[in-house]
């Protein structure tokens, strides 16, 4: 097989035909973007879920690049203190930190060279460069040599053209073409970033964060009860991801539009699925109550803890008076002691610091494994592990 040749084509906004499925997807996603999220799930409960999905997104992004750390292995690192972290774990931790960086900064800063450079530095931080690891010889800097992409028929541009191509891409991203083009631009920009392959290593992980940043910037407001998981689109079937990227590599309008349709269709399905979790009736019945049953079966929690936690789940917010039925004949001080025990075990948390109203907390040793297992059984995990 002959070596791939570099094929230049112009970066441009390609308009789908009005009757196409892609146009329908753009309209439907624009509706989801603007739809007020009047979810019934308590914001603090939803925030815990969001944090879990950040973790899953990070595992998924690393998985695409061949990281074989299982969900269970990574979750254990969150539940136990450890000084020495394996490179596979560190790689996922880096992605989580970069997602937090995006959420904290992308609304107030343009997605420019400095922003992309910072994401890349965070991605490769503390990792050995290839062939030993998943780091980079020059974190945050564009590559200074030509490279080949494994198992790809695409040859990225020569290193001295990277700066110009990236400047063009970042101008494209930051030019306002009207809200109706935002999602299409996010899909086209994802492909173009991979096509340029601007860094020596870590391009895949960085481009998926780049896409996350674009979606947050264009109004998928993740601070009011919305979770977006773009990597789930790509990691559910890696072969599809690479096949559609290859179609776009040809530079034809058809190839770019097929790639865009693949991205936006996956994104719509993912958003609609995860938006269900903002409906507390669904979350309570399908995720939280089964989690308590799972944790009780595994003896992570006691019978009395299970009863109290079910009560907390039913009411969302409880106070001491709601729990007295479980401590008949006991003094109020004993109820308070039991509540303190649950707080110390991180099973409940004050709704507002300093108050005596409490909500469920599940990012702890006793419940987190059960939440992950239940989310998996209900089809919410972007990555699946063979058990």
Secondary structure, 3 states (H helix, E strand, C coil): CCCCCCCCCCCCCCCCCCCCHHHHHHHHHHHHHHCCCCCCCCHHHHHHHHHHHHHHHHHHHHHHCCCCCCHHHHHHHHHCCCCCCCHHHHHHHHHHHHHHHHHHHCCCCCCCHHHHHHHHHHHHCCCCECCCCCECCCCCCCCCCCCCCCCCCCCCCCHHHHHHHHHHHHHHHHCCCCHHHHHHHHHHHHHHHHHHCCCCCCHHHHHHHHHHHHHHHCCCCCCCCCCCCHHHHHHCCHHHHHHHHHHHHCCCHHHHHHHHHHHHHHHHHHHHHHHHHHCHHHHHHHHHHHHHHHHHHCCCCCHHHHHHHHHHHHHCCECHHHHHHHHCCCCHHHHHHHHHHHHHCCCEEECCCCCCCEEECCCCCCCHHHHHHHHHHCCCCCCCCCC
